[in-house]
Amino acid sequence: ITKSLWFYSKLADNTPYQFTAYNIPTGLSIPDEGHDYGYIPPMQGFWVKANADVDYTFNNEMRVHKPAGSPAIFRTPQAAERQLMRLQLSNGIIKDEAAVLFSEEATNDWNTPKMTSQKLCIYTLKDGENLALNSNKAINYDVEIPVGVKAESGVYTFSASKLENFGAERVFLLDKVANTTTNLSNNDIHTVNFAENYEGTDRFALVFPRSGVITGWDGVVQTEFYAYAKDKRIIVSTDAESGTIYVYNSVGQQVAAETISGKLTTVSAALPEGVYVVKLNNQTTKVVVK
């Protein structure tokens, strides 16, 4: 069986039961309800995922009497050894979370699939799998991490309920329908109004951008600016109200230009693999097209 389990719980008395996932190697529960001790109490139903058709036997030797205040039964990496982000979606009454973790020790066992049978779900996608916990050995900069959402109609907010050990790293939430980006590293919140029930994986995404290299004049007011590549095209996020995006190849030749069109602008020219310099007004950054 996989090294994850799921159980039903309530976040509060006035909220419905929903799945909480627990990943054994990391000691993390998603959503974060404090159930990070790795014990299943008596009478608590739980689910596991089998990778093969085999019999599994439970016996009395598995029972544990957990002393008050004792550490978790499962050994987990120290928090300082890993970077953890929790992306929360809430309508003010019920909420759900998706977690993204980076650690040199990460393995496939550190990934936990998402149970999507409940009314409100948020998760990330990797290799075609919906994940409650998405673990990687290192940050993959300037690459979209698709975010899946299942929600009934209403007003919802996205926020980072936890950002652990990221230092100066930034993470943005992209909304491709509203054409906006939200800097979750600044504790910014993104609000969306679903006019009808929504379920999809192509509207929202997370991006960890490389820090832009700022050039220009001293004292100029800098705008939020970053760029990344997707499907051989460069996408630029900026809060500048006007300007033209210029793209240069590794030998300094201009290979593309595009007038900004809102918070997110896609440079229409498809580019071959390589390293490019993207310039907007007095700001520049490098983007790798793969």
Buried (B, 14 or more C-beta within 10 A) or exposed (E): EBBBBBBBBEBEEEEEEBBBBBBBBBBBBBBBEEBBBBBBEEEEEEEEEEEEEEEEEEEEEEEEEEEEEEEEEBEBBEEEEBBBBBBBBBBEEBBBBBBBBBBEEBEEBBBBBBBBEBEBBBBBBBEEEBBBBBBBEEBEBBBBBBBBBBBBEBEBBBBBBEBEBBEEBBBBBBBBEBEBBBBBBEEBBBEBEBEEEBEEBEBBBBBBBBEBEEEEEEEEEEBBBBBBBBEEBBBBBBEBEEBEBBBBBEEEEEBBEBEBEEBBBBBEEEBEEEEBBBBBBBBBBBBBBE
